[in-house]
Amino acid sequence: METEARNQSRGVVGESEGSLRKVPPPKWQVADVIDVISETPETTTLRLAIPEPSEFTSGQYYNIRIPVDGRPRPIQRAYSIASSPFPKFDVVEFGIKEMEGGLVSPVLAKGTKVGDKLEVRGPYGAFTWTEEKGGPLLLISAGSGVVPFMSMIRYARAKNLSVPMHLLFSSKSSEYVIYSKELDELQSELEWLTVTHTFTREPDHAAARYHRRIDREMVAELLKESSAELAYICGPPEMVELCEVELVNLGMKPENVYSEKYD
Ligand SMILES: Cc1cc2nc3c(=O)[nH]c(=O)nc-3n(C[C@H](O)[C@H](O)[C@H](O)COP(=O)(O)OP(=O)(O)OC[C@H]3O[C@@H](n4cnc5c(N)ncnc54)[C@H](O)[C@@H]3O)c2cc1C
């Protein structure tokens, strides 16, 4: 799995006095499930208390592994962190979308309850944002691809930042908008946050500005409106690739386009 390969490449961060500072690789640990919240018919928030938490940066992910009948070893999958790393990082929140026929996500999204224990390892990943990177930001997501962006938005709010963020969020319909109520409230509260919804299977709904899949025209319009200097894209690989190409075609520097593919 691609995740494993990426994990192998970590273990070194930052520079000190010309030498790279080594950090021990994350190890598997057993976390307690302290909250289970149904967000949409297919997506569930799991809040886990991590016994030996490591600092993380918004946009990173953990691996979660579970035993699966008929498999000799536990099966692991990557899940982005939805919670803010500030002020506390010992309780970590995930947003898990049930993928029909999948080995891991149906168990996590539909078969997990408060008091359960889950094996986790992390954090991992370079798909990160902090205020040092600046903005304005265009955040483009489909489905559970919104999860790392919730961490970025919650972090910016917790730190009282005011870097403009424009979130384009594609969902099947109003019923399937993950974090719907919280996003509405945040958008009313924070003048630096704009949320644009597109619904692919519910025509003419007032909450959505667009009613189709994310496409070139949409990206061009929102890039112009947001005056974004940085773009983050997260979700299914085809959507991510389309947006990457379009943003660069529209003049964004490739090094300012960050992407995470949920394949
Ligand atoms: C960095 C990263 C972060 C991620 N973050 C999140 C997140 O925050 N939230 C989230 O929900 N997901 C996230 N994902 C996706 C997640 O890791 C899993 O890929 C996803 O949950 C599906 O796992 P699964 O075990 O349920 O499905 P799998 O068992 O991997 O199956 C995936 C799909 O393929 C189909 N399939 C399996 N085998 C076959 C076959 N032989 N023939 C045909 N079809 C088949 C299944 O029916 C299913 O629909 C992330 C992925 C990455 C890489």
The ligand as an ORCA input file, in Angstrom:
! r2SCAN-3c Opt
* xyz 0 1
  C      -3.359      9.544      3.328
  C      -4.784      8.980      3.307
  C      -5.717      9.506      4.178
  C      -7.025      8.988      4.186
  N      -7.934      9.557      5.021
  C      -9.197      9.106      5.011
  C     -10.189      9.725      5.853
  O      -9.926     10.672      6.594
  N     -11.448      9.204      5.826
  C     -11.784      8.150      5.020
  O     -12.943      7.718      5.062
  N     -10.875      7.567      4.195
  C      -9.598      8.007      4.191
  N      -8.664      7.410      3.375
  C      -9.036      6.196      2.623
  C      -8.810      4.962      3.530
  O      -7.431      4.810      3.814
  C      -9.296      3.637      2.905
  O      -8.716      3.519      1.632
  C     -10.798      3.545      2.811
  O     -11.384      3.669      4.110
  C     -11.225      2.180      2.222
  O     -10.685      1.147      3.008
  P     -11.452     -0.242      3.158
  O     -10.528     -1.184      3.833
  O     -12.793     -0.054      3.786
  O     -11.706     -0.669      1.685
  P     -10.826     -1.694      0.796
  O     -10.901     -3.061      1.356
  O      -9.463     -1.096      0.593
  O     -11.651     -1.638     -0.546
  C     -11.828     -0.373     -1.221
  C     -12.918     -0.528     -2.266
  O     -12.490     -1.445     -3.248
  C     -13.456     -2.453     -3.406
  N     -12.752     -3.721     -3.615
  C     -11.931     -4.341     -2.748
  N     -11.459     -5.459     -3.322
  C     -11.987     -5.516     -4.539
  C     -11.879     -6.433     -5.624
  N     -11.114     -7.521     -5.545
  N     -12.569     -6.179     -6.762
  C     -13.336     -5.065     -6.852
  N     -13.490     -4.184     -5.897
  C     -12.817     -4.417     -4.750
  C     -14.249     -2.504     -2.104
  O     -15.556     -2.985     -2.321
  C     -14.252     -1.067     -1.708
  O     -15.311     -0.353     -2.302
  C      -7.368      7.926      3.317
  C      -6.413      7.409      2.435
  C      -5.138      7.926      2.421
  C      -4.128      7.352      1.451
*
